[in-house]
Structures are given as structure tokens and as C-alpha cells.
Amino acid sequence: MVSKDSLLKVKQEVETYIGQEIFVKANIGRNKCICRRGVIDSTYTNLFVFKDSETANKLSYSYADLVTNNLQLSSVNGEVLTNYDFSNPKYTRL
């Protein structure tokens, strides 16, 4: 399980990409992905808003989508900006 502190760190990292042109690759299930180009418009407590550059539609995604790898942000040159691995828990249950 991901802690609130981890989601806060993810939110702060996403805030650094506001206004930059990026690619969003979203996993929509059944081995289907949607790739879109645009900018991060704004961030909120539980989600961020992405504005598609082709259609000018606004899409909202949660930070949990990034943590669970259902969503991936990458730069225009192909560099992956978000890659999280929280599989190793800090504390183990006795």
C-alpha cells in the first residue's frame, strides 16, 4: 500500500511539469493503450488535469494512476519522466 507521503511526493513531482509539453500513455485495459501529446494544465489534491494538444480536450488523472503504472508520463524526446516502484514496503507485518 502506498502512503500519503508517497502520493504527496508524486504530486510535487508532477507539479514541476506544469506547462511543459509531454506525452501521456494511459493503459485502458485489455492490452490497450492511449498515447496523447499535450501539457499538464493544473494540479489538485487528488488529481491533475492534462490538456490534449490535438483536440484541446481536458482529461483528469489521479496520482494513484502513476503509482500503479496505469499511466506514464514521458518527455517529447522519449525520456520517461515518471517511473515509480513501491513494491518494497517500508514496514513488514509481523
N, C-alpha and C positions, 0 to 999 in steps of 0.2 A: 504494500500500500504506500502511496506517495503522500508525504506530509504536506501541510500547508506551507511550510517554509520552502519546500522544493518548488511548489507551484508559484510562490512569490518570486523565486529566482528566475523561473521560466518567464513570468510576466515582465520582469525587469529587463531580461534579455530581448524579448520581443519589442519592448518599447524603444530599444536602440535602433530598430529597423523601420520606425515610422517615417514615411516619406520616401524610402528607398524602393527602387523597382526590384521586385523579387518574383520568383516562381513558387507557386504552391502546388504540391502534389497531394491530392486527397484520395485516400482509399475508401471507396464507397461500397465495398463488399463484393463477394463472388468474383474475386480476382479482377476487379475493375478499378481503374484509377482515373481521376480527372486532373489534368495539368492546366493551370491558368497563370497568366502573367499579369501583374498589377502592383499596387502599393498597399501597405498597411495604413489604413485611414486613421484609426483611433484604437485605444485600448481601454478596457473597463476592468472591473474587479475580477470577473469570471470569464470574460471572453474578449476577443479582439475582432475588429472589422477590417476586412480585406476588400479593396475596390478593384474589380477586374478592369483592365485597361481596354480590352476589346469591346465589351458590352456596357461598361460603366455601371454594372450591377454591383451591389454591395453584398458580401457574404460574411457571415459571422462564424467564428470557430472558437472553441474553448481551448484553454491551455492544456486540459487533460488530453485533448486530441494529439497534441505534440508529444506529451509524455508517453502515451500508449502507441506512438508511431503510426497512428491513423492519418497523420498529417505531417508533411515535411516541407520546410522552407529552404530554398536554395537561392543563391545569387544568380545574376544574369549569366555569368561566366561558368556556371555549373557547380560551384562550390556549395556543399551542404552547410547551411547555417545552423540548423537545429538537429542534434542527434543526442538523445538522452537515453541513459541506461540506469534505471533504478531497480534492477533485478536483485542486487545485493542489498538486503536490508541492513540498516544500522544496528538494529537490536534483534536478537533472536528470542523466540518464545521458549520458555523452559517447561 
